[in-house]
Amino acid sequence: MRRWLLFPILEPFENILWLLLTLPRDSSCCTPESEKEKENVGGISKDMADGGGGVFATEKYGSREAWRYRMKDGGMRRERMGQERGTRGKSITDAFKNVFLPQGYPESVSEDYLQYQMWDTLQAFSSSLSGTFATQASLKGVGVGNQEATVAAATITWLLRDGTGMLGRILFAWFKGSKLDSEAKKWRLFADVLNDAAMLMEITAPHFPPFFTLIVCIAGVFKSIVGVAGGATRAALTVHQARRNNMADISAKDGSQETLVNLAGLLVSLVLIPLVTENTVLTFVLFFFFTALHLFANFKAVRSVVMETLNEARLAIVLRQYLLDGQILGPAEGNRREPVFLEYKTDVPVKLGVRLGDAVKGPQELQLALRNNTRSYIIAIQNGSVCVCLSADASARDEIMAACQAVCISSVLSSSPQHGALSHLTRIRDSWELVSESHQLMERIFQPFFTGVEKAGWETERTLLNWDEWRVEWTKKGR
């Protein structure tokens, strides 16, 4: 795992954290050699017991430690293999790992787990400090410390903020809930940017008394969206990190890590609050510093995630590279090229799992869509979008193939020039002819592409292609 270094002032703390997380586990605190514990041989034969000093069994705890058992004087002695006697420092490291890391680490988690958690820890610490300034400003705005303020007015402001936030949470989950799995990185980063914007609004709200309630209500809506997007995408990342169906353990340990970070942030906040009280300039300087650190750490965190499942962006990146030069990108390179910022609009959007009426306007167009097509999906170009209807019996392989074909058509229709296998399709002007030719292209390239994707380490049994739920059954009357 690549070691990371943020700022010179944080180097000592990073060194300590890195050593704690990378030193090998040592359980000598539980079974010290000084005790020289012996256990009854039990089922071991007398001949083996009298053999003296021979190793008759070994055991290991994941990849952290290994032990051997020797016969001695009719009993057995447990010894650690490959390392000298543990120190008190290693015992502390052991305890730290057991409390804050999932059982079986590192085998029980994805390879990107440690790097992601380090950056996530830094962003949580920065956000905790920024949140302190926002909380102080909100309390000041509702009248804390102001003898003229009334409890009723403060209560109404707080209730309005919470109420608008609840409505925002419901509406956002309704509109964008299905996108949070397939675009977890983008929405994770979006949530953190929106959270910083909400805290900035809360800090500035007391300086605009006539609009204070309106500003904090908008900030409340933003924070409610952050709660939905942040929580849902964290769950999606936990699914990716869990390699032994240990989602609950990873989630619990992540909560412990976050609690520890928030506790550290609380202690630092106790030092900062007396300094920034009644000092607006210093408040904003520190807020923008911690906000910049928060955004940087979040960007590095989502960039460190290497997901093996294919979403639309990763599939398009891998497919376009293959069409260009025949190279299959692995998960590491595919994730590195994946955009992590939300895009406002694409040239030619792809809509997966639409209704039949959104793809074809009548029986004649249906027959055009089925020309050269023997697959479990229908593709059409309607209203500037590539629409895909999926059959009820379509497999995950069919879903990937349909998405690949849609990406090819979208690339041809886009304003950017095409090279490689797509170059001949750019000369076709009729949309149905383009669809028909794309079917033939898939017949030639998809099987070697799919095989290469599997060998490169991508998961093909399930996808994150964000298909809608419409499934269509059709009768093909002719080619």
Buried (B, 14 or more C-beta within 10 A) or exposed (E): BEEEEBEEEEEEEBEEBBEBBEBBBBBBBEEEBEEEEEEEBEEBEEEEBEBEEEEBEEEEEEEBBBBBBBBBEEBBBBEBEEEEEBEEEBBEBBEBBEEBBBEBBBEBBBEBBBBBBBBBBBBBBBBBBBBBBBBBBBBBBBBEEEEEBEEEEBEEBBEBBEEBBEEBBEBBBEEBEEBBBBBBBBBBBBBBBBBBBBBBBBBBBBEEEEEBBBBBBBBBBBBBBBBBBBEBBBBBBBBBBBBEEBBEBBBEBBEEBBEBBBEBBEEBBEEBEEEBEEEEEBBBEBBEEBBEBBBBBBBBBBBBBBBBBBBBBBBBBBBBBBBEEEEBBBBEBBBEBBEBEEEEEEEBEBBBBBEBEBBBEEEEBBBBBBEBBEBBBBBBBBEEBBBBBBBEEBEBBBBBBBBBBBBBBBBBBEEEEBEEBBEEBBEBEEBBEBBBBBBEBBEEBBEEBBEBBEEBEBBBEEBBBBBBEBBBEEEEEEE
